[in-house]
């Protein structure tokens, strides 16, 4: 409300409020009503299918559940611990179809989507709202070049030894287990400034996402030539049981060694597909994921220059993008998990087997991240005690 000068005949202190005209008051009430309706709808969605038994004064619902027995396996119970994997089937071939139809746009075309930044508050806001953020100049040009040189050498050696993992009809190569293949990668994985100048910032952001002591799921190099890189749409915690809590189980980060955009094979993403404003997950039985992809910005290709670090929420819909431009795109992808999740990633054996010579040079933090803090240790006290 606007103000006017004090009325000397009034007992009120300060300026007096001016009563708004009817149109202004009506507009304000409509706005407030719309906001309250949105909050009510969000609360109803959050409560959908949850907690009804606890409000049943007769206990009949609990009797029915007890009689049903243990039925948490997929497809057994209405409250089953089902994963999001089967829901994602409705998005099969979507990335390919939309790419061919020219329906994927560059993220730079939208003013509200994340752009590279080193402002920590802005990065947090982007991560919360859109499910990803872009750390600007996370690596210097020199640091990027050292990473590229090492990954190219390693990829060539694996090709020469017939150990290369090639996809997309030889248009892409995956270089797995980078923590075992060079100090330059290990230092980046644990965010040392010697390998990534803004590593400490990335570390702080990931700690806010997952808490202290988060673990490493995988760290692998991605080499994409013209025609390679396209994946199916997915989320990185699809195998975990639903309903999801209002936070992610992990974060995939991508160190961009090359330019990312639509033509160069930048990651496709559905901004904001990870959660609602109330924190509720988008993934529920019967969820219309296709409608989610069609909302707001649709499917976009992340735009970022070399040296950028992309942090993603494991619930955000995304996939690898096809490179149509000449040349090659280089990147390193690292998946981190909350400390209580023991990741057995299909793209990493590093957490299962570490050669002795590499184990000796791993830092204490990397050993903790990989879950290998003990190796050939002496038996525990109660096991080594003298037996009678």
Secondary structure, 3 states (H helix, E strand, C coil): CCEECCCCCCCCCCCEECCCCHHHHHHHHHHHHHHHHHHHHHHHHHHCCCCCHHHCCCCHHHHHHHHHCCCCCCCCCCCCCCECCCHHHHHCCHHHHHHHCCCCEEHHHCCCCCCCECCHHHHHHHHHHHCEEEECCCCCHHHHHHHHHHHHHHHHHHHHCCCCEEECCCCEEEECCHHHCCHHHHHHHCCCCCCCCCHHHHHHHHHHHHCCCCEEEEEEEEEEECCCCCCCCECCCCCCECCCCCCCCEEEEEEECCCECCCECCCEECCCCCECCCCCECCCCCCCHHHHHHCCCCCEECCECCCCEEEEECCCCEECCCECCCCEEEEEEEEEECCCCCCCCCCCCCCCCCCHHHHCCCCHHHHHHHCCCCCCCCCCHHHHCCCC
